[in-house]
């Protein structure tokens, strides 16, 4: 394959998918009689989220999102060279969920691997995919994410029980031929905040509970809410400001911000800090909750289906995730 360094990389199509089951705040509140619906919406902006049924898996949800993206791109799955999949909870640890997806889609010979940058995962994967295309490693890539966070959310932890939902989102990356032009993603992190958001159990250090009926708390997502709020506001704002500086743009030049759907209060604070009206933030958190790596791709897919973007719109992506990981960049529609 020829070196494509000088070529523009585009998103040719996007798609998203969510489970059918809606889980409202009222159901979660049964475990917290001292909390109210109004309080939960005020603190998070979340009214409901989707939860996968016991027989649903993340790979199947990812496949649905990919098929929607392929239709929008006007492409066949046989044209795909590879799959980059971002997730913090694959269906199984080994092999990669990307390999499972490649088999499910009927393209078992393509390059396929997973990455984990938590909530920033999809933007990290976009930059990896963009680099692959520019280097000539691939020509047409699926960049997809799927998260079933309901499987690792502690229903008795009031700090996290209301936050997380399930979903998937996908984009088709290709050489620029009239698609939506993808600029470089800025990627960074702050490992000093490693413990702010974590799931200690399930890895090599704590592979399973010590005994039947053992402590399961480490197998659920854990979060220091105050620390996350403070660092997320700064992190989101810096990613937007750095993208503006890198692309020589002003806040008024931006048509839309498509952020990680972390928390409505966080993003309203970010809006004030960067000088971009909150009305320009594409928000899906009220109905889908925080879906980690899937949230930016889902919000983009939803907005594309709603037809809110116009040709030439400058769109900023931004995310803060466990690690901490930071990511942000520009898409021109």
Residue, then its C-alpha position, 0 to 999 in steps of 0.5 A: x500500500x502506498x504511503x498516504x502521509x499527505x492525504x486527508x483522513x475523513x469520517x465517512x459515516x457514523x452510527x450508534x446503538x443502545x439496548x432496548x431496556x430503559x432504566x429510569x431513575x425511579x428504579x435505582x432510587x428504590x435502593x436510596x429512599x433518602x434521595x429524590x428524582x429532582x436531586x439526581x437530575x440536578x446533580x447529574x443531568x441524567x433521567x434514564x439510561x439503557x441497560x443490556x439484558x442478561x443475554x445481550x453482549x457488547x460485541x453484538x451492540x458494536x456490530x449494530x453500530x458499525x452496520x449503521x455507520x457503513x450504511x451512512x458511509x455507503x460502504x460494504x463491510x468487505x472494504x474494511x481493512x481493520x477494526x480498532x475497538x475501545x472499551x474498558x469492559x470487553x465481553x471476555x479478556x482474551x482474545x480481543x473484542x475487536x477480533x470477536x467483532x471481525x468474526x461476527x461481521x464476516x471479515x476475520x482476516x483484517x487487523x483487529x485490536x482493543x484499546x483501553x483509555x476509559x472514557x477517552x478511548x474512542x478519541x484515542x482510537x480515532x487518532x490511532x486510526x487516523x495515523x494508520x491511514x496516513x502511514x499506509x497501514x490501512x485504507x478503510x478502518x472501523x473505529x468503534x466502542x461498546x460499553x456495558x457499564x451496567x455489569x460493573x456498576x454497584x447498585x448500592x453505591x449512591x456515588x455511581x449507581x445513577x451515572x452509567x449506562x450501556x451503548x455503542x458507537x462507531x465511525x468509518x475512517x477512510x481517505x478523504x473523498x468528501x467525508x467529514x475531515x478529521x484533524x489530529x486529536x490531542x492526547x494526554x493524561x495525568x496518572x497522579x489521579x490514577x485512583x480517582x476512577x478505578x475498578x481494582x478487581x478483575x485484573x491480574x492482581x485481583x482476578x476474582x473474589x477470594x472466596x464464594x460470597x467474598x467482597x465484590x466492591x473492587x469489581x465495581x467501578x469506584x469514583x472519588x466524585x469531588x476529585x473527578x469533578x475538579x479535574x474534569x472541568x479543567x481537563x475538558x476546558x484545556x482540551x477545548x482551548x488547546x484544540x482552538x489554539x492548535x487549529x487557530x480558531x476562536x470560540x465563535x468559530x465552533x458550531x458544536x462541541x461533542x463531549x464525553x457525556x460525563x455530567x451535565x454540571x461539569x459540562x455547563x462549568x466547562x461551557x462558561x470557562x471556554x466561552x462556548x454557549x452550552x446550547x452548542x454542546x451536543x448532549x445525550x446524557x439525559x436519556x443515555x447516561x454516561x457510557x464511558x468510551x461510547x459516549x462521544x461516538x453515540x452523541x455524534x451518531x445521534x446528532x448526525x441522525x437528527x441532522x443538526x450538523x451543516x456542511x462546514x461546521x467545525x465540531x470539537x470533540x473532548x473527553x476526560x477518562x479514568x487514568x486520567x486520560x484527556x483527548x480533544x480535537x476537531x472534525x469539520x463536517 
